[in-house]
């Protein structure tokens, strides 16, 4: 609905611009018309003086051809002059790889303050759009983690072990990793909105199917497919943010998405732990389906299209309709790339960027953090329920401690914004300034893991591991925000490919380790499991500090990263 209104609004804007600028085009074309007539009469006179022996019929035919040529030139010049008069239209010849057709009128924004440009929308409107996209990420994250709260009940119902049932979580995460590879190319072909809506609908269908599954095999397949179609916001959200927010603005508004999006994994078990009392573990899936339907309704009614090439294609279509001239084209329409070509790039370029030190190290770091975060879905019953004897529902509620820590990272935003603003020179800045979030949060992760590992005793207050959870949530949020913004600013035009590898790797790793997490906690116990995870994170902690000092040199040697 909102996209349709947006399309009509662009049409009205084009019509207004056309009416405003065509007077100038008429003046210019009338001058060209007079010149054309003078040339035509001059050519006819010259032709008559040099052809005294020509017959009268031949003179009439030549004059008719000259008049027709004059009329054709005048009409063609009028349309060409109009194109030159319209603001934001750039006339040029087609290049060799763009095929035949001569001149083309490339449609662009109507100046720096074009109201159709998502970056010129009001802050309130962009903020609303950001919150809607965040809601999509929230419901997908909740679907990923909700099954942990009903894992014993589902395992009993299907007659399988807890480890087998935990595959429902692991395969969902693996599906997100697979879906991330395809989400980007589809959004660049059909636009952000179409992909958000279509994949949300398919996501809901497979969530419903998993709620109705009659055996463990069906549930696992449907959960995997739900994850694959739920990958869209996690991949396309970065593109949507780049469409709307400039570099400095991302410092304030990307944390809103990150903090809001993390609410899903943290609050999913809380929701599921209480709805299971309705009589069946399947209510966890039904509640996710109901929330998804509500979010989808908001998306359809209120989410605008933000993809600039698609908006330019809409504008070009309106211009072709208004002028009757087929030469008005958006840049994406001139050099059309097939979906298959985009998919090949999406499948191959991330493998090239995987060798980049920045992409590789940040991917490993965030993958480790996601392993910690999602193995907690299996581990919290061991950390709290078995040690302190609390109920399954209350154990799930303790997940909110993680989210309290995630939200606390928001207090760093004003200070980091100030540092980022001071680093701006000529509308650009060094990407390493994005590492401040990570440098302020990285030590919190191993400290929180060791703290939880060695205070998880019945003789020690339960508030000790709960506070450790808060510290862990704070650290994870800081690293997540830094990783995304640093990669986007370091690779710019290749950021989508870098983020594809980034998303695919961390979700595949987290999905695999979620299944392994159950026997890990069973055989090693909470103390040593958390200690091992803490030791691994100690090795990861120096990464943001190393890149802060040497990142500019690494980028300078890279063929794909920006080097200012």
C-alpha positions in Angstrom: 0.0 0.0 0.0 2.7 2.5 1.0 4.7 1.6 -2.1 1.7 2.3 -4.3 1.2 5.7 -2.7 4.9 6.4 -3.1 4.7 5.4 -6.8 1.8 7.8 -7.3 3.5 10.5 -5.4 6.6 10.3 -7.7 4.2 10.5 -10.7 2.7 13.7 -9.4 6.2 15.1 -8.7 7.2 14.3 -12.3 4.1 15.9 -13.7 4.7 19.0 -11.7 8.3 19.2 -12.8 7.3 18.5 -16.4 4.8 21.4 -16.4 7.3 23.7 -14.7 10.2 23.0 -17.0 8.4 22.6 -20.4 8.0 26.4 -20.9 11.8 26.7 -20.9 11.9 23.9 -23.4 9.4 25.6 -25.7 11.4 28.8 -25.7 14.6 26.9 -26.6 12.8 24.8 -29.2 11.2 27.8 -30.9 14.7 29.3 -31.4 15.9 26.0 -32.8 12.8 25.8 -35.0 13.6 29.2 -36.5 17.2 28.2 -37.1 16.0 25.0 -38.8 13.6 26.9 -41.0 16.3 29.3 -42.0 18.6 26.4 -42.9 15.9 24.7 -44.8 15.0 27.8 -46.9 18.7 28.5 -47.4 19.3 24.9 -48.6 16.3 25.2 -51.0 17.5 28.4 -52.5 21.0 27.0 -53.0 19.5 23.9 -54.6 17.3 26.0 -56.9 20.2 28.2 -58.1 22.5 25.2 -58.8 19.8 23.2 -60.6 18.4 25.5 -63.3 17.7 22.7 -65.6 15.7 20.7 -63.1 12.0 20.1 -63.8 9.3 21.7 -61.7 8.1 18.3 -60.4 11.6 17.5 -59.2 11.8 20.9 -57.4 8.5 20.2 -55.7 9.6 16.8 -54.5 12.9 18.2 -53.2 11.0 21.0 -51.4 8.6 18.4 -49.8 11.5 16.3 -48.6 13.2 19.3 -47.1 10.0 20.4 -45.3 9.5 16.9 -43.9 13.1 16.9 -42.7 12.5 20.3 -41.1 9.4 19.1 -39.3 11.1 15.9 -38.1 14.1 17.8 -36.8 11.8 20.3 -35.0 9.8 17.6 -33.3 13.0 15.7 -32.3 14.6 18.9 -31.1 11.6 19.8 -29.0 11.8 16.5 -27.1 15.6 16.6 -26.8 15.4 20.2 -25.6 12.8 19.2 -23.0 15.1 16.5 -21.7 17.9 19.0 -21.3 15.5 21.4 -19.5 14.4 18.9 -16.9 16.4 19.0 -13.7 18.1 15.7 -12.9 18.1 14.4 -16.5 21.5 13.7 -18.0 21.7 13.2 -21.8 24.4 10.9 -23.1 25.2 8.5 -25.9 24.9 4.8 -25.1 28.2 3.0 -24.6 29.2 -0.1 -26.5 28.1 -2.5 -23.8 24.7 -0.8 -23.5 23.6 -1.8 -27.0 22.3 0.3 -29.8 19.9 3.1 -29.6 21.9 6.4 -29.7 21.2 9.0 -27.1 19.6 8.1 -23.8 18.3 10.4 -21.1 19.5 9.1 -17.7 17.1 9.8 -14.9 18.6 10.9 -11.6 17.5 12.8 -8.4 16.1 16.3 -8.9 18.9 17.9 -7.1 20.3 17.4 -3.7 17.0 18.1 -2.0 14.8 15.8 -4.1 12.0 14.8 -1.8 11.9 11.3 -3.4 15.4 10.6 -2.2 15.1 8.4 1.0 17.9 10.4 2.6 15.8 13.6 2.3 12.8 12.2 4.1 12.1 13.7 7.5 13.9 12.1 10.4 10.5 11.0 11.9 9.6 9.2 8.7 13.0 7.5 8.3 12.8 6.6 12.0 9.4 5.0 11.5 10.8 3.0 8.5 13.7 1.9 10.7 11.5 0.7 13.4 9.3 -1.3 11.0 12.4 -3.1 9.6 13.5 -3.7 13.2 10.2 -5.3 14.0 10.8 -7.8 11.1 14.2 -8.7 12.6 12.7 -9.0 16.0 10.1 -11.5 15.0 12.6 -13.6 13.1 15.0 -13.6 16.0 12.1 -14.6 18.3 11.3 -17.5 16.0 14.9 -18.7 16.2 15.0 -18.8 20.0 11.5 -19.5 21.0 11.8 -23.3 20.6 14.4 -23.5 23.4 11.7 -22.8 26.0 9.5 -25.7 24.8 12.4 -28.1 23.8 11.6 -30.8 26.5 7.9 -30.8 25.7 8.5 -31.1 21.9 11.1 -33.8 22.4 8.7 -35.8 24.5 5.9 -35.3 22.0 8.0 -36.6 19.1 9.7 -39.3 21.2 13.3 -38.0 20.6 16.1 -36.8 22.8 16.7 -33.1 23.6 19.7 -33.1 21.4 17.7 -34.2 18.3 15.0 -31.6 19.1 17.6 -28.9 19.4 18.2 -29.4 15.7 15.0 -27.4 15.2 16.9 -24.4 16.4 20.2 -25.3 14.7 18.5 -25.9 11.3 16.5 -22.6 11.6 19.8 -20.8 12.0 21.4 -22.7 9.2 18.4 -21.7 7.0 19.1 -18.1 7.8 22.7 -18.5 6.6 21.6 -20.1 3.3 18.8 -17.5 2.8 21.2 -14.7 3.3 23.0 -15.6 0.1 19.9 -15.1 -2.0 18.2 -12.2 -0.2 20.6 -9.5 -1.5 20.3 -10.3 -5.2 16.6 -10.6 -5.0 16.2 -7.2 -3.3 18.5 -5.6 -6.0 16.2 -7.0 -8.7 12.7 -6.5 -7.3 13.3 -3.8 -4.6 13.4 -4.0 -0.9 9.7 -4.0 -0.2 8.7 -6.8 -2.6 11.3 -9.1 -1.0 10.3 -8.1 2.6 6.7 -8.8 1.9 7.1 -12.0 -0.1 9.6 -13.6 2.2 7.6 -12.7 5.3 4.6 -14.4 3.8 6.6 -17.6 3.1 8.2 -17.4 6.5 4.8 -17.4 8.1 3.7 -20.4 6.0 6.6 -22.5 7.2 6.2 -21.4 10.8 2.6 -22.5 10.6 3.7 -25.8 9.0 6.2 -26.4 11.8 3.4 -25.9 14.3 1.3 -28.5 12.5 4.2 -31.0 12.0 3.2 -34.5 12.9 6.8 -35.8 13.2 10.3 -34.6 14.0 11.4 -34.8 10.3 8.7 -32.6 9.1 9.3 -30.1 11.9 13.1 -29.9 11.1 12.4 -29.3 7.4 9.8 -26.6 8.0 12.0 -24.9 10.5 14.9 -24.8 8.1 12.7 -23.3 5.4 11.3 -20.8 7.8 14.8 -19.7 8.6 15.8 -19.4 4.9 12.9 -17.0 4.2 13.4 -15.2 7.5 17.0 -14.2 6.5 15.7 -11.2 4.5 15.7 -8.5 7.2 19.1 -9.6 8.5 20.7 -9.2 5.0 18.6 -6.5 3.4 18.4 -4.3 6.5 22.0 -3.1 5.9 20.9 -2.0 2.4 17.8 -0.3 3.7 19.9 1.7 6.2 22.4 2.7 3.6 19.5 3.9 1.4 18.1 6.2 4.2 21.0 7.2 6.4 24.3 8.9 5.6 27.5 7.9 7.3 27.3 10.1 10.4 23.6 9.4 10.9 24.3 5.6 11.0 26.2 6.2 14.2 22.9 7.1 15.9 20.3 5.1 14.1 22.0 1.8 13.4 22.2 1.0 17.1 18.4 1.3 17.2 18.1 -1.5 14.7 20.8 -3.6 16.4 19.4 -3.2 19.9 15.8 -3.7 18.7 16.7 -6.7 16.6 18.4 -8.5 19.4 15.2 -8.3 21.4 14.0 -11.2 19.4 16.5 -13.9 20.4 16.4 -12.6 24.0 12.7 -12.4 24.4 11.6 -15.4 22.3 12.1 -17.9 25.1 10.3 -15.6 27.5 7.2 -15.5 25.2 7.3 -19.3 24.6 7.8 -20.2 28.3 4.4 -18.8 29.2 2.3 -19.7 26.2 3.3 -23.3 26.7 0.9 -23.2 29.6 -2.0 -22.9 27.1 -1.8 -26.7 26.7 0.8 -27.5 24.0 4.3 -26.6 23.0 2.9 -25.8 19.5 1.5 -22.6 20.9 5.0 -21.2 20.8 4.9 -21.4 17.0 1.3 -20.1 16.8 2.2 -17.0 18.9 5.2 -16.3 16.6 2.8 -16.7 13.6 0.3 -14.2 15.1 3.0 -11.7 15.8 4.4 -12.2 12.3 1.0 -11.5 10.8 0.8 -8.2 12.8 4.2 -7.2 11.6 3.4 -8.1 8.0 0.3 -6.0 8.1 2.4 -3.0 9.3 4.9 -3.7 6.5 2.3 -3.8 3.8 0.5 -0.7 5.0 3.4 1.6 6.1 6.8 0.5 4.9 8.0 2.6 1.9 10.4 1.5 -0.8 13.9 2.7 -0.2 16.0 1.2 -3.0 17.2 4.2 -5.1 17.5 2.3 -8.5 13.9 1.1 -8.3 12.7 4.6 -7.3 14.6 6.0 -10.4 13.0 3.3 -12.6 9.6 4.5 -11.3 10.4 8.1 -12.1 11.7 7.1 -15.6 8.5 5.2 -16.3 6.4 8.3 -15.4 8.6 10.5 -17.6 8.2 8.1 -20.6 4.4 8.3 -20.0 4.3 12.1 -19.8 6.6 12.9 -22.7 6.0 9.9 -25.0 9.7 9.6 -25.4 11.2 6.1 -24.7 14.7 7.4 -24.2 14.1 8.3 -20.5 15.8 5.5 -18.6 17.1 4.9 -15.1 20.7 3.8 -15.0 19.6 0.3 -13.8 17.4 0.0 -16.9 20.1 0.9 -19.3 22.6 -1.6 -18.0 20.2 -4.4 -17.1 21.6 -7.3 -15.2 19.7 -10.5 -14.9 18.8 -12.1 -11.6 21.0 -15.1 -12.5 24.0 -12.7 -13.0 23.4 -11.1 -9.6 23.2 -14.6 -8.0 26.5 -15.6 -9.6 28.1 -12.5 -8.1 26.4 -13.1 -4.8 27.8 -16.6 -4.8 31.3 -15.9 -5.9 32.3 -12.4 -4.7 31.8 -13.2 -1.0 34.3 -16.0 -1.4 36.9 -13.5 -2.7 36.2 -11.0 0.1 36.4 -13.9 2.6 40.2 -13.6 2.1 40.2 -10.0 3.2 41.7 -9.7 6.7 39.1 -7.3 8.0 36.1 -9.4 6.7 37.7 -12.7 7.9 38.6 -11.5 11.4 35.3 -9.7 12.0 33.4 -12.8 10.7 35.3 -15.1 13.0 34.8 -12.8 16.0 31.1 -12.4 15.5 30.6 -16.1 14.7 32.2 -16.9 18.1 29.9 -14.4 19.8 26.8 -16.0 18.1 28.0 -19.4 19.2 28.1 -18.1 22.8 24.7 -16.4 22.4 22.8 -19.3 20.8 24.4 -22.1 22.9 23.1 -20.2 25.9 19.7 -21.2 24.5 20.7 -24.8 25.5 22.9 -23.8 28.4 20.7 -21.6 30.5 18.7 -24.6 31.9 22.1 -26.0 33.0 23.3 -22.7 34.4 20.2 -21.7 36.3 17.5 -24.4 36.4 19.7 -27.3 37.5 21.9 -25.4 39.9 19.3 -23.2 41.6 16.2 -25.4 41.1 14.1 -22.7 39.5 11.3 -23.5 37.1 11.7 -23.8 33.3 9.5 -20.7 32.8 11.6 -18.6 35.2 14.8 -19.8 33.6 13.6 -18.5 30.2 12.7 -15.1 31.8 16.3 -14.7 32.9 17.1 -14.3 29.2 15.8 -10.7 29.7 19.1 -10.1 31.6 21.0 -10.5 28.3 18.7 -7.9 26.7 19.2 -5.4 29.5 22.9 -5.6 28.7 22.2 -5.2 25.0 20.2 -2.1 25.6 22.9 -0.7 28.0 25.2 -0.4 25.0 22.9 2.4 23.8 24.4 4.7 26.4 27.6 4.8 24.4 25.9 6.2 21.3 26.2 10.0 22.2 29.9 9.8 23.0 30.7 7.7 19.9 28.7 10.0 17.8 30.7 12.9 19.1 34.0 11.1 18.3 32.7 10.2 14.8 31.6 13.8 14.1 35.0 15.2 15.1 36.7 12.8 12.7 34.8 14.0 9.6 36.9 15.8 7.0 35.4 16.9 3.7 32.2 14.7 4.3 34.3 11.6 4.9 35.9 9.9 7.8 38.3 7.1 8.6 36.3 3.8 9.0 38.4 2.8 12.0 36.4 5.3 14.1 33.6 2.7 14.0 35.7 0.4 16.2 35.1 2.5 19.4 32.0 0.5 20.2 34.0 -2.8 20.0 36.9 -1.4 22.0 34.6 -0.3 24.8 32.7 -3.6 24.8 35.2 -6.4 23.8 36.7 -7.0 27.3 33.2 -7.5 28.8 32.6 -10.8 27.0 35.4 -12.9 28.4 35.0 -11.3 31.8 31.2 -12.1 31.7 31.9 -15.7 30.7 34.5 -16.3 33.4 32.3 -14.6 35.9 29.3 -16.8 35.1 31.5 -20.0 34.9 32.9 -19.7 38.4 30.0 -18.2 40.3 27.5 -20.7 39.1 27.1 -22.5 42.4 24.0 -23.0 44.6 26.0 -21.4 47.5 26.4 -18.1 45.5 23.5 -15.8 44.9 21.7 -16.4 41.6 22.1 -12.7 40.9 25.8 -13.2 40.3 25.3 -15.2 37.0 22.4 -13.0 36.1 24.6 -9.9 36.3 27.2 -11.7 34.3 24.5 -12.2 31.6 24.0 -8.4 31.6 27.7 -7.8 31.0 27.7 -10.4 28.2 24.7 -8.8 26.5 26.5 -5.4 26.6 29.6 -6.8 25.0 27.8 -8.7 22.2 25.8 -5.7 21.3 29.0 -3.5 21.0 30.7 -6.0 18.8 27.7 -6.5 16.6 27.3 -2.7 16.0 31.0 -2.2 15.2 31.2 -5.2 12.9 28.4 -4.1 10.6 29.3 -0.4 10.4 33.0 -1.1 10.0 32.5 -3.5 7.1 30.0 -1.2 5.4 32.3 1.8 5.6 35.4 -0.1 4.7 34.1 -1.8 1.6 31.3 0.5 0.4 30.3 -0.8 -3.0 31.3 -4.4 -2.0 29.7 -4.1 1.4 26.7 -6.2 0.4 28.9 -9.1 -0.7 31.1 -8.8 2.5 27.9 -8.9 4.7 26.6 -11.9 2.8 29.7 -13.9 3.8 29.5 -12.4 7.2 25.9 -13.4 7.8 26.2 -16.9 6.1 29.2 -17.9 8.2 28.0 -16.8 11.6 24.6 -18.3 11.3 25.9 -21.6 10.0 28.4 -21.7 12.8 25.8 -20.8 15.4 23.4 -23.4 14.0 25.9 -26.2 14.2 27.1 -25.3 17.7 23.5 -25.1 19.0 23.1 -28.8 18.3 26.5 -29.6 19.8 25.8 -27.3 22.8 23.5 -29.9 24.5 26.2 -32.7 24.9 28.8 -30.0 25.6 26.9 -28.8 28.7 25.9 -32.4 29.6 29.5 -33.8 29.5 31.7 -30.9 30.5 29.3 -29.1 32.8 28.7 -25.3 32.9 32.0 -24.4 34.5 34.3 -25.8 31.9 32.0 -25.1 28.9 31.8 -21.4 29.8 35.5 -21.4 30.6 36.4 -22.7 27.2 34.2 -20.2 25.5 35.8 -17.5 27.7 39.3 -18.5 26.6 38.3 -18.4 22.9 37.0 -14.9 23.4 40.2 -13.8 25.1 41.9 -14.6 21.8 39.3 -12.6 19.9 39.4 -9.5 22.2 42.5 -7.8 20.6 41.0 -7.7 17.1 39.3 -4.3 17.3 42.4 -2.7 18.9 44.6 -4.1 16.2 42.4 -2.9 13.4 42.1 0.5 15.1 45.9 0.9 14.9 46.7 -0.9 11.6 43.3 -1.0 9.8 44.2 1.9 7.5 47.3 0.1 6.3 45.4 -3.1 5.7 42.8 -1.3 3.7 45.4 0.5 1.7 46.8 -2.8 0.5 43.4 -4.2 -0.3 42.0 -4.1 -3.9 38.4 -4.0 -2.6 38.5 -1.8 0.5 38.4 2.0 0.5 41.9 3.5 1.2 41.4 7.1 2.4 
